[in-house]
């Protein structure tokens, strides 16, 4: 996510490293590179210019604290301004009304249908709502079927009317259906349309007028860069939408849309799509995104994802097993599954401060656990619960069954034993002793 922009901003801000003070000369040199980095990321030219002017105004004349280097001060100013540029505060959804209605709009291929399913899943699991998906894309072949497939994936009902080519009537009937059947959120998926297509723009304006949604969200493919911002402006002029959704942020995106869309259309980014899975959706936090763009990671989001997967009862059971030296490969597999549910490995690594930069040239595969899972699945139940049973002949059988080598099986067993010992040390007083030892090593 934004790897190229992060790298270029890091090099630009590096100019001030080693300087004892901030001057007009070194600030001008730094901001010239910052502006170039933003333009390369396809940020709107006017936005990039205004941004660097504000940073320059704040930086010049500032007294550099004795505990803060000029480069560090500039990073803080850039971070604060990036946060403001992307919206400042986190924008929530208006879920008032019974039901609350959310209208999805955007170009063809922007990911509206998939995101509608992701949003339904998000509201169902995190907001404990009962959503209804509505299929109003009556033009694209198989669009209605696609929404039904997405609905089945997330366990959400889909309302559609076979043969009806009037999306306004379908949307109106769907809201009546929701009221009668206890759905408290209605998500209306509409056909993709071009801003220059007057007939299609009139149609979505008519849907908007008929159902009076709490939220109209404009879904945009973040990989389209500045074109996304221009399209958003055209849609906003017609619909006056409440917020923006950026999809495909896990792809090869330059970041221009995320950085400049708020300043151009004056509407907040509310959600981002970070992958293909139905749970790959995040609320957009401008401050956290600014941290990530500047290579500082996003520890808060990482902790939140970990907490979502945390099961207190399972944690207690695991603690007892560790205390009794009963931690086995079944338990290890559960931990792997929890990590996988947190998101793609590359995305998780990017949230760790410094890790994204250190591993930028490393290909982090989402199937990194596949070999480990294959080895564990090739073990018998007794071997998984009591790893000490695994001898030479068993290793050969496990390797053959998992399509790996005996060396790989040995490596996993070694890593597993090391992890089990460390977890045992962290129990009770062992954890305190370990912390004391680490403190002495500093």
Secondary structure by P-SEA (a helix, b strand, c coil): caaaaaaaaaaaaccccccccccaaaaaaaaaaaaaaaaaacccaaaaaaaaaaaaaaaccccccccccaaaaaaaaaaaaaaaaaccbbbbbccccccbbbbbbbccccaaaaaaaaaaaaaacccccbbbbbbccccccaaaaaaaaaaaaabbbbbbbcccccaaaaaaaaaaaaaaccccbbbbbbccccccaaaaaaaaaaaaaaccccbbbbbbccccaaaaaaaaaaaaacccccbbbbccccccccccccccccccccccccbbbccccccccccccaaaaaaaaaccccaaaaaaaaaaaccaaaaaaaaaaaaaccccaaaaaaaaaaaaacccaaaaaaacccccccccccccccccaaaaaaaaaaccaaaaaccccccaaaaaaaaaaacccaaaaaaaaaaaaaaaaaaaaaccaaaaaaaaaaaaac
